[in-house]
Amino acid sequence: NFMVFWGNLFIFAPLGFFAKVIKPSVRPVFLILGCVGLSSAVELSQLLLRNGHCDIDDVIINSAGFCLGLLFVAAADKAVKKVSKNSESTVFYWQPFRYRR
């Protein structure tokens, strides 16, 4: 039970982190709704395919992990603004890789 809880919590934390870094202009409410939908789809597939254990607690814990990732980005951005005296807005800049010849 302990490992299932922490595993579900921390498996979605990087998803929340990267979702906010890649799409900083999207409101967190919409990101959280997308996470709940994704987590619900995973649990529904476990129910329909009879593979794994379908549980609403997993959806809640996965969403909490996603929010943990969002909070990490928000806390890091706030710390960067405070240290740089509002000259920098974030430390996480996403630039897609472009191949150049």
Salt bridges, closest charged atoms under 4 A:
none
